[in-house]
Amino acid sequence: MNERVEADLPLTEVTYFILLSLAPQTKHGYAIMKDVRLLSHDRVVLSTGTLYGALKRLLEQAWIERVDEPKMDETGRPRKVYALTPVGRRMLGAEITRLKSLVGAAQLRSAQGLSI
């Protein structure tokens, strides 16, 4: 794993779920909020302040980018949607790998007789 990527791990749960939400396709803010809640089984419920603060930070880190959607919002401006960048995909992949490793260690220990 790249040293730069490793330095940013582990991801916060909010960051992880936002990146995971954007993995299959671009989304606007409200769609991200709904998807994060669904993906986390209601464990992570984002307020608009938390979401847009996280999106701002992810934009600054270049893990996501803002894309103009051809569809207009209620004010007649192009609706802003967000997409993962290649760096964001690498970060998400690295976190998934890290989490799989943690689960693997727990499964190994569980197989050795630890009751969980």
Backbone as JSON Lines, residues from 0, in Angstrom:
{"i":0,"aa":"M","n":[0.85,-1.19,0.0],"ca":[0.0,0.0,0.0],"c":[0.89,1.25,0.0]}
{"i":1,"aa":"N","n":[0.51,2.21,-0.76],"ca":[1.23,3.48,-0.87],"c":[1.31,4.17,0.49]}
{"i":2,"aa":"E","n":[2.48,4.73,0.83],"ca":[2.66,5.4,2.13],"c":[1.67,6.54,2.31]}
{"i":3,"aa":"R","n":[1.42,7.32,1.27],"ca":[0.5,8.46,1.36],"c":[-0.91,7.98,1.68]}
{"i":4,"aa":"V","n":[-1.32,6.9,1.03],"ca":[-2.64,6.33,1.28],"c":[-2.71,5.83,2.71]}
{"i":5,"aa":"E","n":[-1.71,5.09,3.14],"ca":[-1.67,4.55,4.5],"c":[-1.75,5.64,5.56]}
{"i":6,"aa":"A","n":[-1.14,6.78,5.29],"ca":[-1.14,7.88,6.26],"c":[-2.54,8.42,6.5]}
{"i":7,"aa":"D","n":[-3.44,8.27,5.55],"ca":[-4.8,8.78,5.68],"c":[-5.79,7.75,6.21]}
{"i":8,"aa":"L","n":[-5.3,6.57,6.51],"ca":[-6.15,5.51,7.06],"c":[-6.0,5.45,8.57]}
{"i":9,"aa":"P","n":[-6.99,5.02,9.29],"ca":[-8.31,4.63,8.84],"c":[-9.17,5.83,8.51]}
{"i":10,"aa":"L","n":[-10.14,5.62,7.64],"ca":[-11.09,6.67,7.32],"c":[-12.12,6.77,8.43]}
{"i":11,"aa":"T","n":[-12.67,7.96,8.62],"ca":[-13.78,8.07,9.54],"c":[-14.97,7.35,8.91]}
{"i":12,"aa":"E","n":[-15.92,6.99,9.73],"ca":[-17.1,6.3,9.22],"c":[-17.86,7.18,8.22]}
{"i":13,"aa":"V","n":[-17.96,8.47,8.5],"ca":[-18.65,9.39,7.6],"c":[-17.94,9.43,6.24]}
{"i":14,"aa":"T","n":[-16.63,9.59,6.26],"ca":[-15.86,9.63,5.01],"c":[-16.01,8.32,4.24]}
{"i":15,"aa":"Y","n":[-15.89,7.21,4.94],"ca":[-16.01,5.89,4.31],"c":[-17.35,5.76,3.59]}
{"i":16,"aa":"F","n":[-18.43,6.09,4.28],"ca":[-19.75,5.92,3.69],"c":[-20.02,6.91,2.56]}
{"i":17,"aa":"I","n":[-19.49,8.1,2.64],"ca":[-19.65,9.06,1.53],"c":[-18.92,8.53,0.29]}
{"i":18,"aa":"L","n":[-17.69,8.09,0.46],"ca":[-16.94,7.54,-0.68],"c":[-17.64,6.31,-1.24]}
{"i":19,"aa":"L","n":[-18.12,5.44,-0.35],"ca":[-18.82,4.23,-0.78],"c":[-20.09,4.59,-1.54]}
{"i":20,"aa":"S","n":[-20.79,5.61,-1.09],"ca":[-22.0,6.06,-1.75],"c":[-21.72,6.54,-3.17]}
{"i":21,"aa":"L","n":[-20.59,7.19,-3.36],"ca":[-20.24,7.73,-4.68],"c":[-19.56,6.71,-5.6]}
{"i":22,"aa":"A","n":[-19.22,5.54,-5.08],"ca":[-18.48,4.56,-5.89],"c":[-19.22,4.15,-7.17]}
{"i":23,"aa":"P","n":[-20.52,3.86,-7.12],"ca":[-21.15,3.41,-8.37],"c":[-21.51,4.53,-9.34]}
{"i":24,"aa":"Q","n":[-21.77,5.73,-8.82],"ca":[-22.21,6.81,-9.72],"c":[-22.19,8.15,-8.98]}
{"i":25,"aa":"T","n":[-22.28,9.23,-9.76],"ca":[-22.35,10.56,-9.18],"c":[-23.67,10.72,-8.44]}
{"i":26,"aa":"K","n":[-23.65,11.6,-7.42],"ca":[-24.86,11.87,-6.66],"c":[-24.84,13.31,-6.18]}
{"i":27,"aa":"H","n":[-26.02,13.87,-5.96],"ca":[-26.12,15.19,-5.34],"c":[-26.2,14.98,-3.82]}
{"i":28,"aa":"G","n":[-26.07,16.06,-3.08],"ca":[-25.96,15.98,-1.63],"c":[-27.06,15.21,-0.95]}
{"i":29,"aa":"Y","n":[-28.32,15.49,-1.28],"ca":[-29.43,14.81,-0.61],"c":[-29.4,13.31,-0.9]}
{"i":30,"aa":"A","n":[-29.06,12.93,-2.11],"ca":[-28.97,11.5,-2.46],"c":[-27.85,10.83,-1.67]}
{"i":31,"aa":"I","n":[-26.75,11.54,-1.45],"ca":[-25.66,10.99,-0.63],"c":[-26.15,10.77,0.8]}
{"i":32,"aa":"M","n":[-26.86,11.77,1.35],"ca":[-27.38,11.64,2.72],"c":[-28.27,10.4,2.85]}
{"i":33,"aa":"K","n":[-29.18,10.21,1.91],"ca":[-30.09,9.06,1.96],"c":[-29.33,7.75,1.8]}
{"i":34,"aa":"D","n":[-28.36,7.72,0.88],"ca":[-27.61,6.49,0.61],"c":[-26.74,6.11,1.8]}
{"i":35,"aa":"V","n":[-26.11,7.09,2.42],"ca":[-25.27,6.81,3.6],"c":[-26.12,6.2,4.71]}
{"i":36,"aa":"R","n":[-27.29,6.76,4.91],"ca":[-28.19,6.21,5.94],"c":[-28.56,4.77,5.62]}
{"i":37,"aa":"L","n":[-28.86,4.49,4.35],"ca":[-29.21,3.14,3.91],"c":[-28.02,2.18,4.06]}
{"i":38,"aa":"L","n":[-26.86,2.59,3.55],"ca":[-25.67,1.74,3.6],"c":[-25.25,1.41,5.03]}
{"i":39,"aa":"S","n":[-25.46,2.36,5.94],"ca":[-25.02,2.16,7.34],"c":[-26.13,1.57,8.21]}
{"i":40,"aa":"H","n":[-27.23,1.2,7.6],"ca":[-28.38,0.65,8.35],"c":[-28.81,1.61,9.46]}
{"i":41,"aa":"D","n":[-28.92,2.89,9.12],"ca":[-29.37,3.96,10.02],"c":[-28.39,4.3,11.14]}
{"i":42,"aa":"R","n":[-27.18,3.78,11.09],"ca":[-26.18,4.09,12.11],"c":[-25.56,5.46,11.87]}
{"i":43,"aa":"V","n":[-25.42,5.85,10.6],"ca":[-24.86,7.15,10.25],"c":[-25.96,7.97,9.58]}
{"i":44,"aa":"V","n":[-26.43,8.97,10.3],"ca":[-27.47,9.87,9.79],"c":[-26.83,11.25,9.72]}
{"i":45,"aa":"L","n":[-26.59,11.72,8.5],"ca":[-25.87,12.97,8.31],"c":[-26.79,14.18,8.35]}
{"i":46,"aa":"S","n":[-26.4,15.19,9.09],"ca":[-27.07,16.48,8.99],"c":[-26.5,17.17,7.75]}
{"i":47,"aa":"T","n":[-27.18,18.19,7.27],"ca":[-26.65,18.89,6.1],"c":[-25.31,19.54,6.43]}
{"i":48,"aa":"G","n":[-25.16,20.07,7.64],"ca":[-23.89,20.69,8.03],"c":[-22.74,19.69,8.02]}
{"i":49,"aa":"T","n":[-22.98,18.5,8.57],"ca":[-21.95,17.46,8.59],"c":[-21.61,17.02,7.18]}
{"i":50,"aa":"L","n":[-22.64,16.8,6.36],"ca":[-22.41,16.35,4.99],"c":[-21.6,17.37,4.21]}
{"i":51,"aa":"Y","n":[-22.03,18.63,4.22],"ca":[-21.35,19.61,3.38],"c":[-19.98,19.98,3.93]}
{"i":52,"aa":"G","n":[-19.77,19.85,5.23],"ca":[-18.43,20.02,5.79],"c":[-17.52,18.9,5.31]}
{"i":53,"aa":"A","n":[-18.03,17.67,5.31],"ca":[-17.24,16.52,4.84],"c":[-16.97,16.64,3.34]}
{"i":54,"aa":"L","n":[-17.99,17.03,2.57],"ca":[-17.79,17.19,1.12],"c":[-16.75,18.26,0.83]}
{"i":55,"aa":"K","n":[-16.77,19.35,1.59],"ca":[-15.78,20.41,1.39],"c":[-14.36,19.88,1.62]}
{"i":56,"aa":"R","n":[-14.2,19.11,2.69],"ca":[-12.89,18.54,3.01],"c":[-12.46,17.54,1.94]}
{"i":57,"aa":"L","n":[-13.39,16.71,1.47],"ca":[-13.06,15.73,0.44],"c":[-12.72,16.4,-0.89]}
{"i":58,"aa":"L","n":[-13.37,17.52,-1.19],"ca":[-13.03,18.3,-2.38],"c":[-11.61,18.87,-2.25]}
{"i":59,"aa":"E","n":[-11.29,19.4,-1.06],"ca":[-9.94,19.96,-0.83],"c":[-8.87,18.89,-0.94]}
{"i":60,"aa":"Q","n":[-9.18,17.67,-0.52],"ca":[-8.22,16.57,-0.61],"c":[-8.17,15.96,-2.01]}
{"i":61,"aa":"A","n":[-9.07,16.41,-2.88],"ca":[-9.18,15.9,-4.25],"c":[-9.59,14.43,-4.29]}
{"i":62,"aa":"W","n":[-10.36,13.98,-3.29],"ca":[-10.88,12.62,-3.28],"c":[-12.2,12.56,-4.02]}
{"i":63,"aa":"I","n":[-12.87,13.72,-4.11],"ca":[-14.09,13.84,-4.9],"c":[-13.98,15.1,-5.74]}
{"i":64,"aa":"E","n":[-14.86,15.21,-6.73],"ca":[-14.93,16.43,-7.53],"c":[-16.39,16.79,-7.76]}
{"i":65,"aa":"R","n":[-16.63,18.06,-7.97],"ca":[-17.98,18.54,-8.27],"c":[-18.16,18.52,-9.78]}
{"i":66,"aa":"V","n":[-19.3,18.06,-10.21],"ca":[-19.61,17.94,-11.63],"c":[-20.96,18.61,-11.86]}
{"i":67,"aa":"D","n":[-21.05,19.43,-12.9],"ca":[-22.34,20.03,-13.24],"c":[-23.19,18.98,-13.95]}
{"i":68,"aa":"E","n":[-24.39,18.81,-13.45],"ca":[-25.34,17.89,-14.06],"c":[-26.17,18.69,-15.06]}
{"i":69,"aa":"P","n":[-26.54,18.1,-16.18],"ca":[-27.34,18.84,-17.15],"c":[-28.7,19.27,-16.59]}
{"i":70,"aa":"K","n":[-29.2,18.53,-15.6],"ca":[-30.49,18.84,-14.99],"c":[-30.36,20.1,-14.13]}
{"i":71,"aa":"M","n":[-31.35,20.97,-14.19],"ca":[-31.32,22.21,-13.41],"c":[-31.97,22.02,-12.05]}
{"i":72,"aa":"D","n":[-31.5,22.79,-11.06],"ca":[-32.15,22.77,-9.75],"c":[-33.34,23.73,-9.77]}
{"i":73,"aa":"E","n":[-33.98,23.9,-8.61],"ca":[-35.18,24.74,-8.54],"c":[-34.9,26.21,-8.84]}
{"i":74,"aa":"T","n":[-33.64,26.66,-8.79],"ca":[-33.31,28.05,-9.1],"c":[-32.91,28.24,-10.56]}
{"i":75,"aa":"G","n":[-32.91,27.14,-11.33],"ca":[-32.55,27.24,-12.73],"c":[-31.06,27.09,-13.0]}
{"i":76,"aa":"R","n":[-30.28,26.82,-11.95],"ca":[-28.84,26.59,-12.13],"c":[-28.57,25.1,-12.28]}
{"i":77,"aa":"P","n":[-27.46,24.74,-12.94],"ca":[-27.13,23.31,-13.03],"c":[-26.96,22.75,-11.62]}
{"i":78,"aa":"R","n":[-27.54,21.58,-11.38],"ca":[-27.44,20.94,-10.07],"c":[-26.03,20.4,-9.9]}
{"i":79,"aa":"K","n":[-25.47,20.61,-8.71],"ca":[-24.13,20.12,-8.43],"c":[-24.21,18.67,-7.96]}
{"i":80,"aa":"V","n":[-23.43,17.85,-8.6],"ca":[-23.31,16.46,-8.17],"c":[-21.84,16.19,-7.9]}
{"i":81,"aa":"Y","n":[-21.59,15.14,-7.16],"ca":[-20.24,14.81,-6.74],"c":[-19.86,13.46,-7.3]}
{"i":82,"aa":"A","n":[-18.57,13.32,-7.62],"ca":[-18.04,12.07,-8.17],"c":[-16.72,11.76,-7.5]}
{"i":83,"aa":"L","n":[-16.42,10.47,-7.39],"ca":[-15.11,10.06,-6.89],"c":[-14.04,10.38,-7.92]}
{"i":84,"aa":"T","n":[-12.88,10.8,-7.45],"ca":[-11.72,10.96,-8.32],"c":[-10.92,9.66,-8.26]}
{"i":85,"aa":"P","n":[-9.93,9.49,-9.11],"ca":[-9.07,8.3,-9.0],"c":[-8.42,8.19,-7.61]}
{"i":86,"aa":"V","n":[-8.05,9.31,-7.02],"ca":[-7.47,9.28,-5.67],"c":[-8.51,8.79,-4.66]}
{"i":87,"aa":"G","n":[-9.74,9.27,-4.79],"ca":[-10.82,8.84,-3.9],"c":[-11.08,7.35,-4.03]}
{"i":88,"aa":"R","n":[-11.04,6.83,-5.25],"ca":[-11.23,5.39,-5.46],"c":[-10.11,4.59,-4.8]}
{"i":89,"aa":"R","n":[-8.87,5.09,-4.91],"ca":[-7.75,4.4,-4.26],"c":[-7.93,4.39,-2.75]}
{"i":90,"aa":"M","n":[-8.37,5.54,-2.19],"ca":[-8.57,5.62,-0.75],"c":[-9.66,4.65,-0.3]}
{"i":91,"aa":"L","n":[-10.77,4.62,-1.03],"ca":[-11.84,3.7,-0.68],"c":[-11.37,2.26,-0.78]}
{"i":92,"aa":"G","n":[-10.65,1.93,-1.84],"ca":[-10.12,0.57,-2.0],"c":[-9.17,0.19,-0.88]}
{"i":93,"aa":"A","n":[-8.32,1.13,-0.48],"ca":[-7.38,0.86,0.61],"c":[-8.12,0.63,1.92]}
{"i":94,"aa":"E","n":[-9.17,1.4,2.15],"ca":[-9.94,1.21,3.39],"c":[-10.68,-0.11,3.38]}
{"i":95,"aa":"I","n":[-11.23,-0.49,2.25],"ca":[-11.92,-1.79,2.15],"c":[-10.93,-2.92,2.41]}
{"i":96,"aa":"T","n":[-9.73,-2.82,1.85],"ca":[-8.69,-3.82,2.08],"c":[-8.35,-3.88,3.56]}
{"i":97,"aa":"R","n":[-8.2,-2.72,4.2],"ca":[-7.87,-2.66,5.63],"c":[-8.97,-3.32,6.46]}
{"i":98,"aa":"L","n":[-10.23,-3.01,6.13],"ca":[-11.34,-3.59,6.87],"c":[-11.43,-5.11,6.67]}
{"i":99,"aa":"K","n":[-11.19,-5.57,5.45],"ca":[-11.19,-7.01,5.2],"c":[-10.12,-7.7,6.04]}
{"i":100,"aa":"S","n":[-8.97,-7.07,6.19],"ca":[-7.89,-7.62,7.0],"c":[-8.32,-7.73,8.46]}
{"i":101,"aa":"L","n":[-9.0,-6.71,8.96],"ca":[-9.49,-6.74,10.34],"c":[-10.5,-7.86,10.54]}
{"i":102,"aa":"V","n":[-11.42,-8.0,9.6],"ca":[-12.43,-9.05,9.69],"c":[-11.75,-10.42,9.6]}
{"i":103,"aa":"G","n":[-10.76,-10.55,8.72],"ca":[-10.03,-11.81,8.59],"c":[-9.36,-12.22,9.89]}
{"i":104,"aa":"A","n":[-8.75,-11.25,10.57],"ca":[-8.1,-11.54,11.86],"c":[-9.14,-11.98,12.89]}
{"i":105,"aa":"A","n":[-10.3,-11.33,12.9],"ca":[-11.35,-11.71,13.85],"c":[-11.89,-13.11,13.53]}
{"i":106,"aa":"Q","n":[-12.04,-13.42,12.25],"ca":[-12.53,-14.74,11.87],"c":[-11.53,-15.82,12.25]}
{"i":107,"aa":"L","n":[-10.26,-15.53,12.05],"ca":[-9.22,-16.49,12.43],"c":[-9.25,-16.75,13.93]}
{"i":108,"aa":"R","n":[-9.33,-15.68,14.69],"ca":[-9.36,-15.83,16.15],"c":[-10.63,-16.57,16.58]}
{"i":109,"aa":"S","n":[-11.74,-16.26,15.93],"ca":[-13.0,-16.9,16.24],"c":[-12.93,-18.4,15.96]}
{"i":110,"aa":"A","n":[-12.27,-18.76,14.85],"ca":[-12.1,-20.16,14.49],"c":[-11.23,-20.91,15.49]}
{"i":111,"aa":"Q","n":[-10.41,-20.16,16.23],"ca":[-9.53,-20.76,17.24],"c":[-10.23,-20.93,18.58]}
{"i":112,"aa":"G","n":[-11.53,-20.65,18.61],"ca":[-12.29,-20.93,19.81],"c":[-12.69,-19.72,20.64]}
{"i":113,"aa":"L","n":[-12.36,-18.52,20.21],"ca":[-12.8,-17.34,20.95],"c":[-14.28,-17.17,20.71]}
{"i":114,"aa":"S","n":[-15.03,-17.11,21.78],"ca":[-16.47,-16.91,21.58],"c":[-16.73,-15.41,21.46]}
{"i":115,"aa":"I","n":[-17.36,-15.05,20.36],"ca":[-17.64,-13.64,20.09],"c":[-19.13,-13.4,20.16]}
